[in-house]
Amino acid sequence: MSDAVQDAAALPDAGRYGRLHRALFARLCASLHHGALTITTPDGRQWHHRAALPGPEAALNLHRWRALSRLFFGGDVAFAEAYGDGDWSSPDLATLVELAAVNGETLDTAARGNLAARLWNRLLHALRANNRSGSRRNIIAHYDLGNEFFASWLDAGMSYSSGIYRDADTTLDEAQTAKQDRAIALLELGGGDSVLEIGIGWGGLAERLLTTSDARLTGVTLSPSQLGHAKARLEKGGLAPRADLRLQDYRDVTERFDRIVSIEMFEAVGEAYWPAYFQMLHDRLLRGGTAVIQVITIEDRRFDTYRRQPDFIQRHIFPGGMLPTVGILHRQAATAGLVLDHEERFGHSYARTLAEWHERFLAVLPEVTRLGLDERFQRLWRYYLAYCEGGFRAGAIDVGLYRLRRAG
């Protein structure tokens, strides 16, 4: 047993509910079997817990004792909200999340939240289902924060998905171009191919594909602000004559295409619509056609718990979304009559992409404030970036490119 657990009963002023907070403090330390955690309590004292097994070494600064009760009674979502409210902080958020992820099984059991909190989160998640009206509402809630906001901290091409880093010297811009080029290469474009892009973002992949090939592209999005930016981008580059960009749900596309590409859109589809998504890929591809999708996945062993209990990302960042496992992608593809014949994963690159986004976000906080986004929003956004980075670093989540074929 660590010194922190042994001394927990003797904690000095532990707030109004001292006995409860001391018990929760001990419970937190006891749930860590890997790594080390240094906790600074609201009175300024430090407590150190080193687990029996190696792992990340992180720090947690408690500014208010209620952060512990919010964690243990409200779970993951409430603890994130406590960060947004300034109840706690960390000098390295991503490492703290990584520590939590590698201790996932024991920490999830200890801090899963009470029944009322779990049911409330499930209800909110269910109310944000990605039917046609829900999808548009959910997308607008996230992406229509404004083009100026995203442009202030994304790369120059405004790619809001993982890049692919080739080496330590690769820049963020280079990593995003490498990702686009790899997706295009996997499409194996022929002369004058018709391509459908599902979820065009701000037009970065469309611009790259049209610049490097003679393909004709149809792109769909549910975000008015992204559509306007992407159209202007292609007009400026003289590429608009070969592009048809639409404000349209992917389920309402009726044409067939030689190729389909979709970068990190599947995560927003929602579990109930996974079969329809893969069937759409099959039905919208011409015979012998190819689809390439970039998808974030979650570890098999974490999926059931994740599926039952919506997390911080689903509650505050991407309402209605759900990550699949790699196995689910294979099964859904096969059921729809598609052959998944190639996959390559690069979660380490996403961890680095997120770290760079976080650094750039911190550098433009005055600009974010000027845009009318308050301190709580900024703190929750920082938590979101670190939460994802820590998950990729721990291997709890991954990202990959997957190629699917429709038989000729």
N, C-alpha and C positions, 0 to 999 in steps of 0.2 A: 504494500500500500504506500502511496506517495505521501510526502510531507503535507501536501495540500489537503488530502483527505483526512489525514490524522489531525490536522489543525483546524479543520472546518468547524468543529463544535466550539472552538475557542475564538472564532472570528469576533473582532471588535464590533462596533456598531453596525449591525446588519439591517438597519432600517426598521420601519414600524413593525414589520412581521419578521423579526429576527430569527425565530426558530425555523420558520418556513424557509427563509432564504439560506440559512445554514444547511438545511437538509438538501435544498436544490443545488447548492454549491458542491456538496459532497457527491450528489448524484451525477452532476456534470463530469466531475473528475473520474468517477468510477466507470463511466460509460466509454472512456477513452482507453483503448487497448493498444493503439499504435501512436507513435510520435510523442510530442510534448506540447504542453500549453502553459503559458505564463498568464496569470489573471491578475489584473490590477483592480482592486475593489474601490468603491466610491470614496473611501477614506484615504486613498493613496498608497495602501500597502500592497505588496506583490506576493503572490502565491504561485508556486511552481509544481506542476504535475508532469512526471515523465513516466510514460507507460512502459510495460514490459517489452513491447516489440517496437522496432524502429519505424519511423514515419516522419511526416512533416513536423516542423517546430514552429508554432504560431503564438500569437499574443492576442488577448482579449481584454479590452479596457472597459470595465463596467462604470458608467457614469451615474446610473440609477439602479438600485437593487431590483426594481420591477422588471428589468431586462430578463432576469432568470425566470421569474414567474411567467412572463410572456412566452418564453421559449418552451417551458415544460407544460404549460396549460394551453397555449395556442399553437405550438408547433412551429414548423419552418416558416410559414407565412407570417405569423405574429412576430417572430424574431427578426425577420426582414423589416417589418413595419417598425419595430423597436429601433432598428438602425436608422430608419428614416426619421424617427422622432428624436434622435440624438441620445437614446438610452445607453448606447454602447458604441465603441469604435474599435478599430484595429489598425496598426501601422502597416499591415499587409493583409488586406481583405482576401485576396485570392488564396494565400497560403492557409488562412483560417478555414476557408471553404474546403480546400483540399484536405485539411486535417479532418474536417467533419465527414467528408466523402469516404475517406479510407476507413473511418470508424462507423460507416453507415449503418450496419446492422444493429449494433448495440446502441448507437446514438438515436437512431430512428425509433427504437423501442422505448428509450427513455424520454424522448422529446417529441412524441407524435401528436401531442395536443389532446385535449379532452374530447369527449364524444360530441358535445355541442359544436365545438370549433370545427371538427372534422366534417360534420354534417352540413354546417354552414358553407364551408369551402366547396363541398361537393355540389350543393344546391346552386351556388353562384356559377360554378363551372358548367353545370347542366343548362342553366339559363343562357349561357353564351355559346350554345351549339352552333356549328358552322353550316346551318342551312343557308339558302340564298340570301335572305335578309340579314341573318346573323353574321355571315362571312363578310359582307360589305361593312357592317357596323364594326366588327372586330378589326378589320384591316384599317379602316379610317381612324379608329381609336389609337392605333400605334403609329402608322406611317404618316398621317396627316398632322403630326406635331409640327411639320413645316420643313420645306426643303432647306431653308437657311440653317435650321438646327442640325440636321444630319450633315450638311456640307461643311459645317464648322469643325467636324472631327473625323469624318470618314476620309478615305484616300481621295486623290484628285478626281478619280473616275466615279466616286460615290458607289462603291460596291459594298453592300451590307450583308456579306457572307464571308466564309473563310477563304483566305488566300492560300497559296501553296508556296511555302518557303523552301528554296533549294539548298541554301546554306546560311551561315551566320551573317553574311553580308547582304542578303536579300532585303530590299526595302519593302514597305507595305505596298506601294504602288506596283513594284515588280511582282510581288506575290499575288496580287489580284489579277494582273495580266496573265501570269503563269496559270492561274486557275481557269481563266477564260479560255486560254489557248488549249489547255488540256481537255476541257469539256468539248470544245469545238473539234479537236482531234478525234475524240471518241465517237463523235457523230459520224465520222467518215463521209463527209459531204461529197456528193457528186455534182456535176455541172448543172447549175440552175435549179438545185433542189428547193422544194418548198419546206419551210421550217416554221413550226409553231413554238413560241416561247410562252410558257405559263408562268406568270409573275415576272413582269419585265423590270421591276425595280425602277431605277432612274435611267435605264437604257444603256448601261455599260456593256453588257454582254451583246446586246443587239448591235450596238455600234461596232464592236470588235468583230462579230461574225460577218456583218455586211461589208466591213472594210477588208477582211481577209478572204472573202469568197464572193462568188456571183449568185449566192442564194437569194431567195425571196422570203421575207420574214413576216409572219403574223404574230403579234404579241398582245397578250391580254393582261389586265390588271384591274383591281377593284379600288385603287387609290387615285382619285382625281389629281392630286398634286404630283404624284409620280408620273402619271400619264402626260401631263402638261410639260414637265421637265424633259421626259424622254422624247416627245415629239419635237420640241425645240432643239434638242441635241442632234437628232438625226437630220432635221432641216438644215442646221448650221453646217453639218458635215457633208451635205449634198447626198445623203443616203435615203431620204424620205421616199423617193419614187419606188424603191424596192421594199418598202415597209408599210404595213397596215397595223397600226397600234390602236387598241380598242379598250374602252371601259366596259368590260364584260366578264361574267363569271365563266370559269373554265368549263363548267358543265353545260354551257349554252353554245359552245363552239360546235358547228355542224360540218365543216369541211374536213377533208382528209389531207394528210401531209406525208412527205417523205421522211421527215425527221421531226422529233419533238425534244425540246430541252427545257428543264425547269431546275432552277438553283434555289435550294432551301425554301421552297414553297410548301412541300408536302407536310412539314411540321405544323402548318396552320390549317390543314384539311379537317382534322378531327377524326377520332377513331371510327365513328359511325359511318363516315364517308370514305374510308380507305378502299373498300371494294369498288365503289363507284369511280374513284380516282383511277385505279388501275384499269378498270373496264374502259374508262374514257381514253386512256393511253392506247389501249388495244384498238378501240373503235375509230380513233382519229388518225391512226397510222395506216398508211397504205400497206398492202402486202409486201413483205420484205423490208419494211421500214424499221427505223431504229430510234429509240428514245434514250436520252441521258438525263439522269436526275441526280442532283446533289442533295443528300439528306443527312440530318443529324439523327443519330440513333442512341439508344440507352442500353446498358448492359442487361442481359437476360435476367440475371438474379435480382435486379432492382425493379423490373418492370411491373410486377404484380402490386407491389407497395405503391409505386408511382401512379399506377393506373387507378388505384382505390382512393388515393389522397392527392388532390391537385396541389401543386407546389407554388412557390412564389412567382415563377415565370408565368404560369397559367393564370394566376390571380391578378397580377399587376402589369405584365409586359405583353404577353401574347394570349389574350383571352380566347378560350375555345380550342387551343392547340393541344397536341399530344405527340410525343416522340415514339416511334416504333422501335423494335429491335431489328437487327439484321435478319434474323429468322423470319420475322413478320414480312419484311420486304420480299424475301424469297417466296413465301407462301402466297402472298397476295398477287405477286406477278404470275406465278404458276396457275392460280385459280382463274386469272383473267386471260390465260392463253398466251402469255409472254414468256420468253426465255431470258433469264438474267444470266448473261454469259461473261460479264466482267465486273469486277469491283475493286476499288482501291481506296484505302482509308488514310486519313492524315490528321488525326485529332491533335497531334503536337503542333501542327500549323495553326489550328484554330486557337489553341491556347496562346500562341504568340500573336495572332491577329487581335485577339481580345485584349491582351496586355498593351498592345500599341494603341488600340482604340481608347483604352482607359487613360493612358498617358496623354493622349491628344485631347480627350475630354476634359481632364483636369486643367490643361493649358488654356482652355477657352471658357472656363467657368464665368468670367465677367461677361462674355458675349452671351452665354446661356441665360444669365440673369437679365441681361438687356432684352432678351426675347420674351421675358415675362414668366419664365419657368423658375419657380421658387426653390428655396434651399431643400425642402423635403423631397421635391421631385429630383433634384440633383443628387441627393444622397441615395435615393432609391435606384436611380440610374447607375450610379457608381456601384451599388451593391449588385445590380443585374450583371454588369460587365465582369465584376470579380467573381460572382457566383458561377457564371458560365466558364470563366477561365479555370477556376479551381476544379470544376467538374471534369473538364478535358484533361487537366494535369493529372488527376487521380484515375483517369480511365473510366469514370462512371458513365460518361457520354463520349461519343466519337462522331466523326463526320466522314463521309465518303462520296465518291462518284460511282454510280451504278448504271451499267448499260443494259438495255432491254431490247429484245428483237421480237418483231411479229413475223411469223413464218410466211414464206413467199407463196 
